[in-house]
Amino acid sequence: MAYSGAAVPKVCSAEPLGLRKEREGARTLDVEEAASIPEAKSVLSSDNIYGSFAFLKAHSSDLPKYIEYLESSSLQLKDAIGVIDSLLQKQIPGPVGEAVTLKLKEVLQRNPGFEKMKDVCSILQAESFNFHNSWYREFDIWCRHPQKGKGVVLFKQYPGANKWICKHEGLSNSEWRDGIKMIGNVAAVRAVPGRSQDNRCRHCHNEVETLAHVLGSCPHGEALRNARHHQVRSIIATALKHADYNTFEEVHGLSVTGNTRRIDIIAFKESTRSGYIIDPTVRFETNEEQPVQVDNEKKNIYNPTIPYYLKKYQLKELEVIGLLVGARGTATLFMKDVFKRLGIPTSIIPIVTLAALKGSIDLLNNHLYS
């Protein structure tokens, strides 16, 4: 009995029938059978036992409900944090209440990750991005960390794609944990400070084993990397078809210099005979200029193929769009603007980014454990 040694207010002098039966049952137990039996008998024979039970019922009867609630796999992060905060604010009278509250605070102080999770939840929730308050300053500090803040700045561009962080939607518990580790760039790759004396890639041995290397270039994950790309491309192509574009995927062509090229998507309207060459590219996030850099890179590669595709499909004009999709599930304002210009619902964006994130989680686990 956790409270038997503390001073508990006397609630009632009458002994309930249930407690009397427990006491009578305890008297029949053999003290030789287990070391806990004498202790149980001593507790049940105490004059304060009923007051202790009544105190527990009055102030702690909701604990099982909270524990069951916290064990729910569909529980949102903000709701879980709310349960802990409500327990911290719960007023339990007397020395027992002070001891319980102090114990809970000590446990949380030994787990600094709790405060970090509160910060992450507050900063990355779409509803919490107010760039004029203190959270923006904290987010800015996070972005400046050379290791844990790399590429995090892109998470602020389209907060609607970040809802998986607090709602777990579309992810198992283990996938969600891996996603959170990837956001902070603390997944168990060898380049993380303190992880390994040898930071070379465990598979290809050619480069430093950073998360960017695992998700973006290591030959060990080539098949999964292609699968991630194809999934993202397929989602975008399907959205274009629903927007009444004639849409074709993985079309071979020639540049004006005679080089063979293969474009991811070509989509055009019959009514206007104009369209787009779209190349979605999943990459590890690095900086705010990255979406434009990717777009320019793809234009340099595929602009020389435009005459070929104009002739092939008898079109009047084509525009090349290089579309960055963050390997850690980020979406950018550039992507939002492209979707709006093409007439694709922006509700598709979180579906695209979640597919990229899940593909990256598969890549990470394949690299670490296979």
Contacts in CASP RR format, 6 or more apart in sequence:
PFRMAT RR
TARGET T0000
AUTHOR 0000-0000-0000
METHOD contacts of the structure
MODEL  1
MAYSGAAVPKVCSAEPLGLRKEREGARTLDVEEAASIPEAKSVLSSDNIY
GSFAFLKAHSSDLPKYIEYLESSSLQLKDAIGVIDSLLQKQIPGPVGEAV
TLKLKEVLQRNPGFEKMKDVCSILQAESFNFHNSWYREFDIWCRHPQKGK
GVVLFKQYPGANKWICKHEGLSNSEWRDGIKMIGNVAAVRAVPGRSQDNR
CRHCHNEVETLAHVLGSCPHGEALRNARHHQVRSIIATALKHADYNTFEE
VHGLSVTGNTRRIDIIAFKESTRSGYIIDPTVRFETNEEQPVQVDNEKKN
IYNPTIPYYLKKYQLKELEVIGLLVGARGTATLFMKDVFKRLGIPTSIIP
IVTLAALKGSIDLLNNHLYS
1 43 0 8 1.000
1 49 0 8 1.000
1 52 0 8 1.000
3 52 0 8 1.000
3 55 0 8 1.000
3 56 0 8 1.000
3 96 0 8 1.000
4 43 0 8 1.000
4 46 0 8 1.000
4 48 0 8 1.000
4 49 0 8 1.000
4 52 0 8 1.000
6 95 0 8 1.000
6 96 0 8 1.000
6 99 0 8 1.000
7 94 0 8 1.000
7 95 0 8 1.000
7 96 0 8 1.000
8 48 0 8 1.000
8 51 0 8 1.000
8 52 0 8 1.000
8 55 0 8 1.000
8 96 0 8 1.000
9 51 0 8 1.000
9 55 0 8 1.000
9 93 0 8 1.000
9 94 0 8 1.000
10 48 0 8 1.000
10 51 0 8 1.000
11 50 0 8 1.000
11 51 0 8 1.000
11 54 0 8 1.000
11 55 0 8 1.000
11 58 0 8 1.000
12 50 0 8 1.000
12 51 0 8 1.000
12 54 0 8 1.000
15 50 0 8 1.000
16 50 0 8 1.000
19 49 0 8 1.000
19 50 0 8 1.000
19 53 0 8 1.000
22 44 0 8 1.000
23 44 0 8 1.000
23 45 0 8 1.000
26 37 0 8 1.000
26 40 0 8 1.000
26 41 0 8 1.000
26 44 0 8 1.000
26 45 0 8 1.000
27 41 0 8 1.000
29 37 0 8 1.000
29 40 0 8 1.000
29 41 0 8 1.000
30 37 0 8 1.000
31 37 0 8 1.000
31 38 0 8 1.000
31 41 0 8 1.000
43 49 0 8 1.000
46 52 0 8 1.000
55 96 0 8 1.000
59 90 0 8 1.000
59 92 0 8 1.000
59 93 0 8 1.000
59 97 0 8 1.000
60 92 0 8 1.000
66 83 0 8 1.000
66 87 0 8 1.000
69 75 0 8 1.000
69 83 0 8 1.000
70 80 0 8 1.000
70 83 0 8 1.000
73 168 0 8 1.000
73 173 0 8 1.000
74 168 0 8 1.000
75 168 0 8 1.000
76 166 0 8 1.000
76 167 0 8 1.000
76 168 0 8 1.000
77 117 0 8 1.000
77 121 0 8 1.000
77 165 0 8 1.000
77 166 0 8 1.000
77 167 0 8 1.000
77 168 0 8 1.000
78 121 0 8 1.000
78 125 0 8 1.000
78 166 0 8 1.000
81 117 0 8 1.000
81 118 0 8 1.000
81 121 0 8 1.000
84 108 0 8 1.000
84 114 0 8 1.000
87 104 0 8 1.000
88 101 0 8 1.000
88 104 0 8 1.000
88 105 0 8 1.000
88 108 0 8 1.000
90 101 0 8 1.000
92 98 0 8 1.000
92 100 0 8 1.000
92 101 0 8 1.000
108 114 0 8 1.000
119 138 0 8 1.000
120 165 0 8 1.000
120 180 0 8 1.000
120 183 0 8 1.000
121 128 0 8 1.000
121 165 0 8 1.000
121 166 0 8 1.000
122 128 0 8 1.000
122 135 0 8 1.000
123 129 0 8 1.000
123 135 0 8 1.000
123 138 0 8 1.000
123 139 0 8 1.000
123 142 0 8 1.000
124 155 0 8 1.000
124 159 0 8 1.000
124 162 0 8 1.000
124 165 0 8 1.000
124 166 0 8 1.000
125 159 0 8 1.000
125 162 0 8 1.000
125 163 0 8 1.000
125 165 0 8 1.000
125 166 0 8 1.000
126 159 0 8 1.000
126 160 0 8 1.000
126 162 0 8 1.000
126 163 0 8 1.000
128 135 0 8 1.000
129 135 0 8 1.000
129 136 0 8 1.000
129 156 0 8 1.000
129 159 0 8 1.000
130 136 0 8 1.000
131 156 0 8 1.000
139 152 0 8 1.000
139 156 0 8 1.000
142 148 0 8 1.000
142 149 0 8 1.000
142 152 0 8 1.000
143 149 0 8 1.000
143 151 0 8 1.000
143 152 0 8 1.000
143 153 0 8 1.000
147 185 0 8 1.000
147 192 0 8 1.000
147 193 0 8 1.000
148 184 0 8 1.000
148 185 0 8 1.000
148 186 0 8 1.000
149 184 0 8 1.000
149 185 0 8 1.000
150 185 0 8 1.000
150 285 0 8 1.000
150 286 0 8 1.000
151 284 0 8 1.000
151 285 0 8 1.000
151 286 0 8 1.000
151 287 0 8 1.000
152 183 0 8 1.000
152 184 0 8 1.000
152 285 0 8 1.000
153 285 0 8 1.000
153 287 0 8 1.000
153 288 0 8 1.000
154 285 0 8 1.000
154 287 0 8 1.000
154 288 0 8 1.000
154 290 0 8 1.000
154 326 0 8 1.000
154 330 0 8 1.000
154 332 0 8 1.000
155 162 0 8 1.000
155 183 0 8 1.000
155 285 0 8 1.000
155 330 0 8 1.000
157 288 0 8 1.000
157 330 0 8 1.000
157 331 0 8 1.000
157 332 0 8 1.000
157 333 0 8 1.000
158 330 0 8 1.000
158 331 0 8 1.000
158 332 0 8 1.000
158 333 0 8 1.000
158 335 0 8 1.000
158 336 0 8 1.000
158 349 0 8 1.000
160 331 0 8 1.000
160 349 0 8 1.000
160 350 0 8 1.000
161 329 0 8 1.000
161 330 0 8 1.000
161 331 0 8 1.000
161 349 0 8 1.000
161 350 0 8 1.000
161 353 0 8 1.000
162 330 0 8 1.000
163 169 0 8 1.000
163 350 0 8 1.000
164 170 0 8 1.000
164 171 0 8 1.000
164 176 0 8 1.000
164 350 0 8 1.000
164 354 0 8 1.000
164 357 0 8 1.000
165 180 0 8 1.000
165 183 0 8 1.000
168 176 0 8 1.000
169 354 0 8 1.000
170 354 0 8 1.000
170 358 0 8 1.000
171 179 0 8 1.000
171 354 0 8 1.000
171 357 0 8 1.000
171 358 0 8 1.000
175 358 0 8 1.000
175 361 0 8 1.000
178 187 0 8 1.000
178 361 0 8 1.000
178 364 0 8 1.000
178 365 0 8 1.000
179 328 0 8 1.000
179 357 0 8 1.000
179 360 0 8 1.000
179 361 0 8 1.000
181 187 0 8 1.000
181 188 0 8 1.000
182 211 0 8 1.000
182 328 0 8 1.000
182 360 0 8 1.000
182 361 0 8 1.000
182 364 0 8 1.000
183 328 0 8 1.000
185 192 0 8 1.000
185 211 0 8 1.000
186 192 0 8 1.000
187 211 0 8 1.000
187 214 0 8 1.000
187 364 0 8 1.000
187 368 0 8 1.000
188 195 0 8 1.000
188 368 0 8 1.000
189 195 0 8 1.000
189 209 0 8 1.000
189 210 0 8 1.000
189 211 0 8 1.000
189 213 0 8 1.000
189 214 0 8 1.000
189 367 0 8 1.000
189 368 0 8 1.000
190 196 0 8 1.000
190 198 0 8 1.000
190 199 0 8 1.000
190 200 0 8 1.000
190 201 0 8 1.000
190 202 0 8 1.000
190 208 0 8 1.000
190 209 0 8 1.000
191 199 0 8 1.000
191 208 0 8 1.000
191 209 0 8 1.000
191 210 0 8 1.000
191 211 0 8 1.000
191 213 0 8 1.000
199 208 0 8 1.000
199 209 0 8 1.000
200 206 0 8 1.000
200 207 0 8 1.000
200 208 0 8 1.000
200 209 0 8 1.000
201 207 0 8 1.000
201 208 0 8 1.000
201 209 0 8 1.000
201 213 0 8 1.000
201 214 0 8 1.000
201 218 0 8 1.000
201 220 0 8 1.000
202 209 0 8 1.000
202 367 0 8 1.000
203 218 0 8 1.000
203 219 0 8 1.000
203 220 0 8 1.000
203 367 0 8 1.000
204 218 0 8 1.000
204 219 0 8 1.000
204 220 0 8 1.000
207 213 0 8 1.000
207 217 0 8 1.000
207 218 0 8 1.000
209 218 0 8 1.000
211 284 0 8 1.000
211 364 0 8 1.000
212 284 0 8 1.000
212 286 0 8 1.000
214 363 0 8 1.000
214 364 0 8 1.000
214 367 0 8 1.000
215 225 0 8 1.000
215 284 0 8 1.000
215 327 0 8 1.000
215 360 0 8 1.000
215 363 0 8 1.000
215 364 0 8 1.000
216 225 0 8 1.000
216 283 0 8 1.000
216 284 0 8 1.000
216 327 0 8 1.000
216 363 0 8 1.000
218 367 0 8 1.000
220 366 0 8 1.000
220 367 0 8 1.000
221 363 0 8 1.000
221 366 0 8 1.000
221 367 0 8 1.000
224 359 0 8 1.000
224 362 0 8 1.000
224 363 0 8 1.000
224 366 0 8 1.000
225 282 0 8 1.000
225 363 0 8 1.000
227 359 0 8 1.000
227 362 0 8 1.000
228 282 0 8 1.000
228 355 0 8 1.000
228 356 0 8 1.000
228 359 0 8 1.000
228 360 0 8 1.000
228 362 0 8 1.000
228 363 0 8 1.000
229 280 0 8 1.000
229 281 0 8 1.000
229 282 0 8 1.000
231 355 0 8 1.000
231 359 0 8 1.000
232 280 0 8 1.000
232 282 0 8 1.000
232 325 0 8 1.000
232 352 0 8 1.000
232 355 0 8 1.000
232 356 0 8 1.000
233 249 0 8 1.000
233 264 0 8 1.000
233 265 0 8 1.000
233 280 0 8 1.000
234 249 0 8 1.000
235 348 0 8 1.000
235 351 0 8 1.000
235 352 0 8 1.000
235 355 0 8 1.000
236 265 0 8 1.000
236 278 0 8 1.000
236 280 0 8 1.000
236 323 0 8 1.000
236 344 0 8 1.000
236 348 0 8 1.000
236 352 0 8 1.000
237 247 0 8 1.000
237 249 0 8 1.000
237 265 0 8 1.000
237 267 0 8 1.000
239 344 0 8 1.000
239 345 0 8 1.000
239 348 0 8 1.000
240 247 0 8 1.000
240 265 0 8 1.000
240 267 0 8 1.000
240 278 0 8 1.000
240 342 0 8 1.000
240 344 0 8 1.000
241 247 0 8 1.000
243 342 0 8 1.000
243 343 0 8 1.000
243 344 0 8 1.000
244 269 0 8 1.000
245 267 0 8 1.000
245 268 0 8 1.000
245 269 0 8 1.000
245 275 0 8 1.000
245 342 0 8 1.000
246 267 0 8 1.000
246 268 0 8 1.000
246 269 0 8 1.000
246 270 0 8 1.000
247 265 0 8 1.000
247 266 0 8 1.000
247 267 0 8 1.000
248 265 0 8 1.000
248 266 0 8 1.000
248 267 0 8 1.000
249 264 0 8 1.000
249 265 0 8 1.000
250 262 0 8 1.000
250 263 0 8 1.000
250 264 0 8 1.000
251 262 0 8 1.000
251 263 0 8 1.000
251 266 0 8 1.000
251 309 0 8 1.000
252 260 0 8 1.000
252 261 0 8 1.000
252 262 0 8 1.000
253 260 0 8 1.000
253 261 0 8 1.000
253 262 0 8 1.000
253 263 0 8 1.000
253 305 0 8 1.000
253 308 0 8 1.000
253 309 0 8 1.000
253 312 0 8 1.000
254 260 0 8 1.000
254 261 0 8 1.000
254 305 0 8 1.000
254 308 0 8 1.000
255 261 0 8 1.000
255 304 0 8 1.000
255 305 0 8 1.000
255 308 0 8 1.000
256 304 0 8 1.000
256 305 0 8 1.000
256 307 0 8 1.000
256 308 0 8 1.000
257 304 0 8 1.000
259 304 0 8 1.000
261 301 0 8 1.000
261 302 0 8 1.000
261 304 0 8 1.000
261 305 0 8 1.000
263 277 0 8 1.000
263 279 0 8 1.000
263 302 0 8 1.000
263 305 0 8 1.000
263 309 0 8 1.000
264 278 0 8 1.000
264 279 0 8 1.000
264 280 0 8 1.000
265 276 0 8 1.000
265 277 0 8 1.000
265 278 0 8 1.000
265 279 0 8 1.000
265 280 0 8 1.000
266 275 0 8 1.000
266 276 0 8 1.000
266 277 0 8 1.000
266 278 0 8 1.000
266 309 0 8 1.000
266 313 0 8 1.000
266 318 0 8 1.000
267 275 0 8 1.000
267 276 0 8 1.000
267 278 0 8 1.000
267 342 0 8 1.000
268 274 0 8 1.000
268 275 0 8 1.000
268 276 0 8 1.000
268 313 0 8 1.000
268 315 0 8 1.000
268 318 0 8 1.000
269 275 0 8 1.000
272 316 0 8 1.000
273 314 0 8 1.000
273 315 0 8 1.000
273 316 0 8 1.000
273 317 0 8 1.000
274 315 0 8 1.000
274 316 0 8 1.000
274 317 0 8 1.000
274 318 0 8 1.000
275 315 0 8 1.000
275 317 0 8 1.000
275 318 0 8 1.000
275 319 0 8 1.000
276 318 0 8 1.000
276 319 0 8 1.000
276 320 0 8 1.000
276 321 0 8 1.000
276 342 0 8 1.000
277 302 0 8 1.000
277 305 0 8 1.000
277 306 0 8 1.000
277 309 0 8 1.000
277 318 0 8 1.000
277 319 0 8 1.000
277 320 0 8 1.000
277 321 0 8 1.000
278 321 0 8 1.000
278 322 0 8 1.000
278 323 0 8 1.000
279 298 0 8 1.000
279 301 0 8 1.000
279 302 0 8 1.000
279 320 0 8 1.000
279 321 0 8 1.000
279 322 0 8 1.000
279 323 0 8 1.000
280 322 0 8 1.000
280 323 0 8 1.000
280 325 0 8 1.000
280 352 0 8 1.000
281 294 0 8 1.000
281 298 0 8 1.000
281 322 0 8 1.000
281 323 0 8 1.000
281 324 0 8 1.000
281 325 0 8 1.000
282 325 0 8 1.000
282 326 0 8 1.000
282 327 0 8 1.000
282 356 0 8 1.000
282 360 0 8 1.000
283 290 0 8 1.000
283 294 0 8 1.000
283 324 0 8 1.000
283 325 0 8 1.000
283 326 0 8 1.000
283 327 0 8 1.000
284 326 0 8 1.000
284 327 0 8 1.000
284 328 0 8 1.000
285 326 0 8 1.000
285 327 0 8 1.000
285 328 0 8 1.000
285 330 0 8 1.000
290 324 0 8 1.000
290 332 0 8 1.000
291 324 0 8 1.000
291 332 0 8 1.000
291 333 0 8 1.000
291 334 0 8 1.000
291 335 0 8 1.000
292 334 0 8 1.000
294 322 0 8 1.000
294 323 0 8 1.000
294 324 0 8 1.000
295 321 0 8 1.000
295 322 0 8 1.000
295 323 0 8 1.000
295 324 0 8 1.000
295 334 0 8 1.000
297 322 0 8 1.000
298 320 0 8 1.000
298 321 0 8 1.000
298 322 0 8 1.000
299 320 0 8 1.000
299 322 0 8 1.000
302 320 0 8 1.000
303 320 0 8 1.000
306 318 0 8 1.000
306 320 0 8 1.000
309 315 0 8 1.000
309 318 0 8 1.000
310 316 0 8 1.000
310 317 0 8 1.000
310 318 0 8 1.000
321 338 0 8 1.000
323 334 0 8 1.000
323 335 0 8 1.000
323 338 0 8 1.000
324 332 0 8 1.000
324 334 0 8 1.000
324 335 0 8 1.000
325 331 0 8 1.000
325 335 0 8 1.000
325 352 0 8 1.000
325 353 0 8 1.000
325 356 0 8 1.000
326 353 0 8 1.000
326 356 0 8 1.000
327 356 0 8 1.000
327 357 0 8 1.000
327 360 0 8 1.000
328 357 0 8 1.000
328 360 0 8 1.000
329 353 0 8 1.000
329 354 0 8 1.000
329 356 0 8 1.000
329 357 0 8 1.000
329 360 0 8 1.000
330 353 0 8 1.000
331 349 0 8 1.000
331 350 0 8 1.000
331 352 0 8 1.000
331 353 0 8 1.000
335 349 0 8 1.000
335 352 0 8 1.000
336 346 0 8 1.000
336 349 0 8 1.000
339 345 0 8 1.000
339 346 0 8 1.000
339 348 0 8 1.000
339 349 0 8 1.000
340 346 0 8 1.000
END
